[in-house]
Amino acid sequence: MLVYAFVVFELVALLVLVCMLFQFVYRLVKGEDAERLRDFTADLNAFIHSALQYVTFNSDQRPFPFCDWPAPSSPDDYASRY
């Protein structure tokens, strides 16, 4: 679990930084948010929450990659995304 915590959170921190920078530049250029990136970062937030719950022993449900990636919260969210 320690290896999972260090590896995953280092990768996630880098991914969040890249997404943040891309969203910032995109908004400067286009004047609006990148919708799909915003949806991805919402899923990433759900993953981070589930991973933190697992590594702090608040949940027995294993996070990704041991289960599926967090899905949209409702079927309507999924239909509007893709």
Distance bins in CASP14 RR format, pairs under 12 A and 6 or more apart:
PFRMAT RR
TARGET T0000
AUTHOR 0000-0000-0000
RMODE 2
METHOD distances of the structure
MODEL  1
1 7 0 0 0 0 0 1 0 0 0 0 0
1 8 0 0 0 0 0 1 0 0 0 0 0
1 9 0 0 0 0 0 1 0 0 0 0 0
1 51 0 0 0 0 0 1 0 0 0 0 0
1 52 0 0 0 0 0 1 0 0 0 0 0
1 54 1 0 0 1 0 0 0 0 0 0 0
1 55 1 0 1 0 0 0 0 0 0 0 0
1 56 0 0 0 0 1 0 0 0 0 0 0
1 57 0 0 0 0 1 0 0 0 0 0 0
1 62 0 0 0 0 1 0 0 0 0 0 0
1 63 0 0 0 0 0 1 0 0 0 0 0
1 66 0 0 0 0 0 1 0 0 0 0 0
2 8 0 0 0 0 0 1 0 0 0 0 0
2 9 0 0 0 0 0 1 0 0 0 0 0
2 55 0 0 0 0 1 0 0 0 0 0 0
3 9 0 0 0 0 0 1 0 0 0 0 0
3 10 0 0 0 0 0 1 0 0 0 0 0
3 55 0 0 0 0 0 1 0 0 0 0 0
4 10 0 0 0 0 0 1 0 0 0 0 0
4 11 0 0 0 0 0 1 0 0 0 0 0
4 12 0 0 0 0 0 1 0 0 0 0 0
4 51 1 0 0 1 0 0 0 0 0 0 0
4 52 0 0 0 0 0 1 0 0 0 0 0
4 54 0 0 0 0 1 0 0 0 0 0 0
4 55 1 0 0 1 0 0 0 0 0 0 0
4 62 0 0 0 0 1 0 0 0 0 0 0
4 63 0 0 0 0 1 0 0 0 0 0 0
4 64 0 0 0 0 0 1 0 0 0 0 0
4 65 0 0 0 0 1 0 0 0 0 0 0
4 66 0 0 0 0 1 0 0 0 0 0 0
5 11 0 0 0 0 0 1 0 0 0 0 0
5 12 0 0 0 0 0 1 0 0 0 0 0
5 13 0 0 0 0 0 1 0 0 0 0 0
5 48 0 0 0 0 0 1 0 0 0 0 0
5 51 1 0 0 1 0 0 0 0 0 0 0
5 52 0 0 0 0 1 0 0 0 0 0 0
5 54 0 0 0 0 1 0 0 0 0 0 0
5 55 1 0 1 0 0 0 0 0 0 0 0
5 56 0 0 0 0 1 0 0 0 0 0 0
5 57 0 0 0 0 0 1 0 0 0 0 0
5 63 0 0 0 0 0 1 0 0 0 0 0
6 12 0 0 0 0 0 1 0 0 0 0 0
6 13 0 0 0 0 0 1 0 0 0 0 0
6 51 0 0 0 0 0 1 0 0 0 0 0
6 55 0 0 0 0 1 0 0 0 0 0 0
7 13 0 0 0 0 0 1 0 0 0 0 0
7 14 0 0 0 0 0 1 0 0 0 0 0
7 51 0 0 0 0 0 1 0 0 0 0 0
7 55 0 0 0 0 0 1 0 0 0 0 0
7 65 0 0 0 0 0 1 0 0 0 0 0
8 14 0 0 0 0 0 1 0 0 0 0 0
8 15 0 0 0 0 0 1 0 0 0 0 0
8 44 0 0 0 0 0 1 0 0 0 0 0
8 47 0 0 0 0 1 0 0 0 0 0 0
8 48 0 0 0 0 1 0 0 0 0 0 0
8 50 0 0 0 0 0 1 0 0 0 0 0
8 51 1 0 0 1 0 0 0 0 0 0 0
8 52 0 0 0 0 0 1 0 0 0 0 0
8 54 0 0 0 0 0 1 0 0 0 0 0
8 55 0 0 0 0 1 0 0 0 0 0 0
8 62 0 0 0 0 0 1 0 0 0 0 0
8 63 1 0 0 1 0 0 0 0 0 0 0
8 64 0 0 0 0 1 0 0 0 0 0 0
8 65 0 0 0 0 1 0 0 0 0 0 0
8 66 0 0 0 0 0 1 0 0 0 0 0
9 15 0 0 0 0 0 1 0 0 0 0 0
9 16 0 0 0 0 0 1 0 0 0 0 0
9 44 0 0 0 0 0 1 0 0 0 0 0
9 47 0 0 0 0 0 1 0 0 0 0 0
9 48 0 0 0 0 1 0 0 0 0 0 0
9 51 1 0 0 1 0 0 0 0 0 0 0
9 52 0 0 0 0 1 0 0 0 0 0 0
9 54 0 0 0 0 0 1 0 0 0 0 0
9 55 0 0 0 0 1 0 0 0 0 0 0
9 63 0 0 0 0 0 1 0 0 0 0 0
10 16 0 0 0 0 0 1 0 0 0 0 0
10 17 0 0 0 0 0 1 0 0 0 0 0
11 17 0 0 0 0 0 1 0 0 0 0 0
11 18 0 0 0 0 0 1 0 0 0 0 0
11 44 0 0 0 0 0 1 0 0 0 0 0
11 47 0 0 0 0 0 1 0 0 0 0 0
11 48 0 0 0 0 0 1 0 0 0 0 0
11 51 0 0 0 0 0 1 0 0 0 0 0
11 64 0 0 0 0 0 1 0 0 0 0 0
11 65 0 0 0 0 0 1 0 0 0 0 0
12 18 0 0 0 0 0 1 0 0 0 0 0
12 19 0 0 0 0 0 1 0 0 0 0 0
12 41 0 0 0 0 0 1 0 0 0 0 0
12 43 0 0 0 0 0 1 0 0 0 0 0
12 44 1 0 0 1 0 0 0 0 0 0 0
12 45 0 0 0 0 1 0 0 0 0 0 0
12 46 0 0 0 0 0 1 0 0 0 0 0
12 47 1 0 0 1 0 0 0 0 0 0 0
12 48 1 0 0 1 0 0 0 0 0 0 0
12 49 0 0 0 0 0 1 0 0 0 0 0
12 50 0 0 0 0 0 1 0 0 0 0 0
12 51 1 0 0 1 0 0 0 0 0 0 0
12 52 0 0 0 0 0 1 0 0 0 0 0
12 63 0 0 0 0 0 1 0 0 0 0 0
12 64 0 0 0 0 0 1 0 0 0 0 0
13 19 0 0 0 0 0 1 0 0 0 0 0
13 20 0 0 0 0 0 1 0 0 0 0 0
13 44 0 0 0 0 0 1 0 0 0 0 0
13 48 0 0 0 0 1 0 0 0 0 0 0
14 20 0 0 0 0 0 1 0 0 0 0 0
14 21 0 0 0 0 0 1 0 0 0 0 0
14 44 0 0 0 0 0 1 0 0 0 0 0
15 21 0 0 0 0 0 1 0 0 0 0 0
15 22 0 0 0 0 0 1 0 0 0 0 0
15 37 0 0 0 0 0 1 0 0 0 0 0
15 40 0 0 0 0 1 0 0 0 0 0 0
15 41 0 0 0 0 1 0 0 0 0 0 0
15 43 0 0 0 0 0 1 0 0 0 0 0
15 44 1 0 0 1 0 0 0 0 0 0 0
15 45 0 0 0 0 0 1 0 0 0 0 0
15 47 0 0 0 0 0 1 0 0 0 0 0
15 48 0 0 0 0 0 1 0 0 0 0 0
16 22 0 0 0 0 0 1 0 0 0 0 0
16 23 0 0 0 0 0 1 0 0 0 0 0
16 37 0 0 0 0 0 1 0 0 0 0 0
16 40 0 0 0 0 0 1 0 0 0 0 0
16 41 1 0 0 1 0 0 0 0 0 0 0
16 44 1 0 0 1 0 0 0 0 0 0 0
16 45 0 0 0 0 1 0 0 0 0 0 0
16 47 0 0 0 0 0 1 0 0 0 0 0
16 48 0 0 0 0 1 0 0 0 0 0 0
17 23 0 0 0 0 0 1 0 0 0 0 0
17 24 0 0 0 0 0 1 0 0 0 0 0
17 41 0 0 0 0 0 1 0 0 0 0 0
17 44 0 0 0 0 0 1 0 0 0 0 0
18 24 0 0 0 0 0 1 0 0 0 0 0
18 25 0 0 0 0 0 1 0 0 0 0 0
18 37 0 0 0 0 0 1 0 0 0 0 0
18 40 0 0 0 0 0 1 0 0 0 0 0
18 41 0 0 0 0 0 1 0 0 0 0 0
18 44 0 0 0 0 0 1 0 0 0 0 0
19 25 0 0 0 0 0 1 0 0 0 0 0
19 26 0 0 0 0 0 1 0 0 0 0 0
19 33 0 0 0 0 0 1 0 0 0 0 0
19 34 0 0 0 0 1 0 0 0 0 0 0
19 36 0 0 0 0 0 1 0 0 0 0 0
19 37 1 0 0 1 0 0 0 0 0 0 0
19 38 0 0 0 0 1 0 0 0 0 0 0
19 39 0 0 0 0 0 1 0 0 0 0 0
19 40 1 0 0 1 0 0 0 0 0 0 0
19 41 1 0 1 0 0 0 0 0 0 0 0
19 42 0 0 0 0 0 1 0 0 0 0 0
19 43 0 0 0 0 0 1 0 0 0 0 0
19 44 1 0 0 1 0 0 0 0 0 0 0
19 45 0 0 0 0 0 1 0 0 0 0 0
20 26 0 0 0 0 0 1 0 0 0 0 0
20 27 0 0 0 0 0 1 0 0 0 0 0
20 34 0 0 0 0 0 1 0 0 0 0 0
20 37 0 0 0 0 1 0 0 0 0 0 0
20 38 0 0 0 0 0 1 0 0 0 0 0
20 41 0 0 0 0 1 0 0 0 0 0 0
20 44 0 0 0 0 0 1 0 0 0 0 0
21 27 0 0 0 0 0 1 0 0 0 0 0
21 28 0 0 0 0 0 1 0 0 0 0 0
21 34 0 0 0 0 0 1 0 0 0 0 0
21 37 0 0 0 0 0 1 0 0 0 0 0
22 28 0 0 0 0 0 1 0 0 0 0 0
22 29 0 0 0 0 0 1 0 0 0 0 0
22 30 0 0 0 0 0 1 0 0 0 0 0
22 33 0 0 0 0 0 1 0 0 0 0 0
22 34 1 0 0 1 0 0 0 0 0 0 0
22 36 0 0 0 0 0 1 0 0 0 0 0
22 37 1 0 0 1 0 0 0 0 0 0 0
22 38 0 0 0 0 0 1 0 0 0 0 0
22 40 0 0 0 0 0 1 0 0 0 0 0
22 41 0 0 0 0 0 1 0 0 0 0 0
23 29 0 0 0 0 0 1 0 0 0 0 0
23 30 0 0 0 0 0 1 0 0 0 0 0
23 31 0 0 0 0 0 1 0 0 0 0 0
23 32 0 0 0 0 0 1 0 0 0 0 0
23 33 1 0 0 1 0 0 0 0 0 0 0
23 34 1 0 1 0 0 0 0 0 0 0 0
23 35 0 0 0 0 0 1 0 0 0 0 0
23 36 0 0 0 0 0 1 0 0 0 0 0
23 37 1 0 1 0 0 0 0 0 0 0 0
23 38 1 0 0 1 0 0 0 0 0 0 0
23 39 0 0 0 0 0 1 0 0 0 0 0
23 40 0 0 0 0 0 1 0 0 0 0 0
23 41 1 0 0 1 0 0 0 0 0 0 0
24 30 0 0 0 0 0 1 0 0 0 0 0
24 31 0 0 0 0 0 1 0 0 0 0 0
24 33 0 0 0 0 0 1 0 0 0 0 0
24 34 0 0 0 0 0 1 0 0 0 0 0
24 37 0 0 0 0 0 1 0 0 0 0 0
25 31 0 0 0 0 0 1 0 0 0 0 0
25 33 0 0 0 0 0 1 0 0 0 0 0
25 34 0 0 0 0 1 0 0 0 0 0 0
25 37 0 0 0 0 0 1 0 0 0 0 0
26 32 0 0 0 0 1 0 0 0 0 0 0
26 33 1 0 0 1 0 0 0 0 0 0 0
26 34 1 0 1 0 0 0 0 0 0 0 0
26 35 0 0 0 0 0 1 0 0 0 0 0
26 36 0 0 0 0 0 1 0 0 0 0 0
26 37 1 0 0 1 0 0 0 0 0 0 0
26 38 0 0 0 0 0 1 0 0 0 0 0
27 33 1 0 0 1 0 0 0 0 0 0 0
27 34 1 0 0 1 0 0 0 0 0 0 0
27 35 0 0 0 0 0 1 0 0 0 0 0
27 37 0 0 0 0 0 1 0 0 0 0 0
27 38 0 0 0 0 0 1 0 0 0 0 0
28 34 0 0 0 0 0 1 0 0 0 0 0
30 37 0 0 0 0 0 1 0 0 0 0 0
32 38 0 0 0 0 0 1 0 0 0 0 0
33 39 0 0 0 0 0 1 0 0 0 0 0
33 40 0 0 0 0 0 1 0 0 0 0 0
33 41 0 0 0 0 0 1 0 0 0 0 0
33 42 0 0 0 0 0 1 0 0 0 0 0
34 40 0 0 0 0 1 0 0 0 0 0 0
34 41 0 0 0 0 1 0 0 0 0 0 0
35 41 0 0 0 0 0 1 0 0 0 0 0
35 42 0 0 0 0 0 1 0 0 0 0 0
35 77 0 0 0 0 0 1 0 0 0 0 0
35 80 0 0 0 0 1 0 0 0 0 0 0
35 81 0 0 0 0 1 0 0 0 0 0 0
35 82 0 0 0 0 0 1 0 0 0 0 0
36 42 0 0 0 0 0 1 0 0 0 0 0
36 43 0 0 0 0 0 1 0 0 0 0 0
36 80 0 0 0 0 0 1 0 0 0 0 0
36 81 1 0 0 1 0 0 0 0 0 0 0
36 82 0 0 0 0 1 0 0 0 0 0 0
37 43 0 0 0 0 0 1 0 0 0 0 0
37 44 0 0 0 0 1 0 0 0 0 0 0
37 81 0 0 0 0 0 1 0 0 0 0 0
38 44 0 0 0 0 0 1 0 0 0 0 0
38 45 0 0 0 0 0 1 0 0 0 0 0
38 81 0 0 0 0 0 1 0 0 0 0 0
39 45 0 0 0 0 0 1 0 0 0 0 0
39 46 0 0 0 0 0 1 0 0 0 0 0
39 70 0 0 0 0 0 1 0 0 0 0 0
39 71 0 0 0 0 0 1 0 0 0 0 0
39 72 1 0 0 1 0 0 0 0 0 0 0
39 73 0 0 0 0 0 1 0 0 0 0 0
39 77 0 0 0 0 1 0 0 0 0 0 0
39 78 0 0 0 0 1 0 0 0 0 0 0
39 80 0 0 0 0 1 0 0 0 0 0 0
39 81 1 0 1 0 0 0 0 0 0 0 0
39 82 0 0 0 0 1 0 0 0 0 0 0
40 46 0 0 0 0 0 1 0 0 0 0 0
40 47 0 0 0 0 0 1 0 0 0 0 0
40 69 0 0 0 0 0 1 0 0 0 0 0
40 70 0 0 0 0 0 1 0 0 0 0 0
40 72 0 0 0 0 0 1 0 0 0 0 0
40 81 0 0 0 0 1 0 0 0 0 0 0
40 82 0 0 0 0 0 1 0 0 0 0 0
41 47 0 0 0 0 0 1 0 0 0 0 0
41 48 0 0 0 0 0 1 0 0 0 0 0
41 70 0 0 0 0 0 1 0 0 0 0 0
42 48 0 0 0 0 0 1 0 0 0 0 0
42 49 0 0 0 0 0 1 0 0 0 0 0
42 70 0 0 0 0 1 0 0 0 0 0 0
42 71 0 0 0 0 0 1 0 0 0 0 0
42 72 0 0 0 0 1 0 0 0 0 0 0
42 73 0 0 0 0 1 0 0 0 0 0 0
42 77 0 0 0 0 1 0 0 0 0 0 0
42 81 0 0 0 0 1 0 0 0 0 0 0
43 49 0 0 0 0 0 1 0 0 0 0 0
43 50 0 0 0 0 0 1 0 0 0 0 0
43 64 0 0 0 0 1 0 0 0 0 0 0
43 68 0 0 0 0 0 1 0 0 0 0 0
43 69 1 0 0 1 0 0 0 0 0 0 0
43 70 1 0 1 0 0 0 0 0 0 0 0
43 71 0 0 0 0 1 0 0 0 0 0 0
43 72 1 0 0 1 0 0 0 0 0 0 0
43 73 0 0 0 0 1 0 0 0 0 0 0
43 77 0 0 0 0 0 1 0 0 0 0 0
43 78 0 0 0 0 0 1 0 0 0 0 0
43 81 0 0 0 0 1 0 0 0 0 0 0
44 50 0 0 0 0 0 1 0 0 0 0 0
44 51 0 0 0 0 0 1 0 0 0 0 0
44 63 0 0 0 0 0 1 0 0 0 0 0
44 64 0 0 0 0 0 1 0 0 0 0 0
44 69 0 0 0 0 1 0 0 0 0 0 0
44 70 0 0 0 0 1 0 0 0 0 0 0
45 51 0 0 0 0 0 1 0 0 0 0 0
45 52 0 0 0 0 0 1 0 0 0 0 0
45 70 0 0 0 0 1 0 0 0 0 0 0
45 73 0 0 0 0 0 1 0 0 0 0 0
46 52 0 0 0 0 0 1 0 0 0 0 0
46 53 0 0 0 0 0 1 0 0 0 0 0
46 63 0 0 0 0 1 0 0 0 0 0 0
46 64 0 0 0 0 1 0 0 0 0 0 0
46 68 0 0 0 0 0 1 0 0 0 0 0
46 69 0 0 0 0 1 0 0 0 0 0 0
46 70 1 1 0 0 0 0 0 0 0 0 0
46 71 0 0 0 0 1 0 0 0 0 0 0
46 72 0 0 0 0 1 0 0 0 0 0 0
46 73 0 0 0 0 1 0 0 0 0 0 0
46 77 0 0 0 0 0 1 0 0 0 0 0
47 53 0 0 0 0 0 1 0 0 0 0 0
47 54 0 0 0 0 0 1 0 0 0 0 0
47 62 0 0 0 0 0 1 0 0 0 0 0
47 63 1 0 0 1 0 0 0 0 0 0 0
47 64 1 0 1 0 0 0 0 0 0 0 0
47 65 0 0 0 0 0 1 0 0 0 0 0
47 66 0 0 0 0 0 1 0 0 0 0 0
47 67 0 0 0 0 0 1 0 0 0 0 0
47 68 0 0 0 0 0 1 0 0 0 0 0
47 69 1 0 0 1 0 0 0 0 0 0 0
47 70 1 0 1 0 0 0 0 0 0 0 0
47 71 0 0 0 0 0 1 0 0 0 0 0
48 54 0 0 0 0 0 1 0 0 0 0 0
48 55 0 0 0 0 0 1 0 0 0 0 0
48 63 0 0 0 0 1 0 0 0 0 0 0
48 64 0 0 0 0 0 1 0 0 0 0 0
48 70 0 0 0 0 1 0 0 0 0 0 0
49 55 0 0 0 0 0 1 0 0 0 0 0
49 56 0 0 0 0 0 1 0 0 0 0 0
49 58 0 0 0 0 0 1 0 0 0 0 0
49 59 0 0 0 0 1 0 0 0 0 0 0
49 61 0 0 0 0 0 1 0 0 0 0 0
49 63 0 0 0 0 1 0 0 0 0 0 0
49 64 0 0 0 0 0 1 0 0 0 0 0
49 70 0 0 0 0 1 0 0 0 0 0 0
50 56 0 0 0 0 0 1 0 0 0 0 0
50 58 0 0 0 0 0 1 0 0 0 0 0
50 59 1 0 0 1 0 0 0 0 0 0 0
50 60 0 0 0 0 0 1 0 0 0 0 0
50 61 1 0 0 1 0 0 0 0 0 0 0
50 62 0 0 0 0 1 0 0 0 0 0 0
50 63 1 0 1 0 0 0 0 0 0 0 0
50 64 1 0 0 1 0 0 0 0 0 0 0
50 65 0 0 0 0 0 1 0 0 0 0 0
50 66 0 0 0 0 0 1 0 0 0 0 0
50 67 0 0 0 0 1 0 0 0 0 0 0
50 68 0 0 0 0 0 1 0 0 0 0 0
50 69 0 0 0 0 0 1 0 0 0 0 0
50 70 1 0 0 1 0 0 0 0 0 0 0
50 71 0 0 0 0 0 1 0 0 0 0 0
51 58 0 0 0 0 0 1 0 0 0 0 0
51 59 0 0 0 0 1 0 0 0 0 0 0
51 61 0 0 0 0 0 1 0 0 0 0 0
51 62 0 0 0 0 1 0 0 0 0 0 0
51 63 1 0 1 0 0 0 0 0 0 0 0
51 64 1 0 0 1 0 0 0 0 0 0 0
51 65 0 0 0 0 0 1 0 0 0 0 0
51 66 0 0 0 0 0 1 0 0 0 0 0
51 67 0 0 0 0 0 1 0 0 0 0 0
51 69 0 0 0 0 0 1 0 0 0 0 0
51 70 0 0 0 0 0 1 0 0 0 0 0
52 58 1 0 0 1 0 0 0 0 0 0 0
52 59 0 0 0 0 1 0 0 0 0 0 0
52 63 0 0 0 0 1 0 0 0 0 0 0
53 59 1 1 0 0 0 0 0 0 0 0 0
53 60 0 0 0 0 1 0 0 0 0 0 0
53 61 1 0 0 1 0 0 0 0 0 0 0
53 62 0 0 0 0 0 1 0 0 0 0 0
53 63 1 0 0 1 0 0 0 0 0 0 0
53 70 0 0 0 0 0 1 0 0 0 0 0
54 60 1 0 0 1 0 0 0 0 0 0 0
54 61 1 0 0 1 0 0 0 0 0 0 0
54 62 1 0 0 1 0 0 0 0 0 0 0
54 63 1 0 1 0 0 0 0 0 0 0 0
54 64 0 0 0 0 0 1 0 0 0 0 0
54 66 0 0 0 0 1 0 0 0 0 0 0
54 67 0 0 0 0 0 1 0 0 0 0 0
55 61 0 0 0 0 0 1 0 0 0 0 0
55 62 0 0 0 0 0 1 0 0 0 0 0
55 63 0 0 0 0 1 0 0 0 0 0 0
56 63 0 0 0 0 0 1 0 0 0 0 0
59 67 0 0 0 0 0 1 0 0 0 0 0
60 66 0 0 0 0 0 1 0 0 0 0 0
60 67 0 0 0 0 0 1 0 0 0 0 0
61 67 1 0 0 1 0 0 0 0 0 0 0
61 68 0 0 0 0 0 1 0 0 0 0 0
61 70 0 0 0 0 0 1 0 0 0 0 0
62 68 0 0 0 0 0 1 0 0 0 0 0
63 69 0 0 0 0 1 0 0 0 0 0 0
63 70 0 0 0 0 1 0 0 0 0 0 0
64 70 1 0 0 1 0 0 0 0 0 0 0
64 71 0 0 0 0 0 1 0 0 0 0 0
70 77 0 0 0 0 0 1 0 0 0 0 0
70 78 0 0 0 0 0 1 0 0 0 0 0
71 77 0 0 0 0 1 0 0 0 0 0 0
71 78 1 0 0 1 0 0 0 0 0 0 0
71 81 0 0 0 0 0 1 0 0 0 0 0
72 78 1 0 1 0 0 0 0 0 0 0 0
72 79 0 0 0 0 1 0 0 0 0 0 0
72 80 0 0 0 0 1 0 0 0 0 0 0
72 81 1 0 0 1 0 0 0 0 0 0 0
72 82 0 0 0 0 1 0 0 0 0 0 0
73 80 0 0 0 0 0 1 0 0 0 0 0
73 81 0 0 0 0 0 1 0 0 0 0 0
74 80 0 0 0 0 1 0 0 0 0 0 0
74 81 0 0 0 0 0 1 0 0 0 0 0
75 81 0 0 0 0 0 1 0 0 0 0 0
75 82 0 0 0 0 0 1 0 0 0 0 0
END
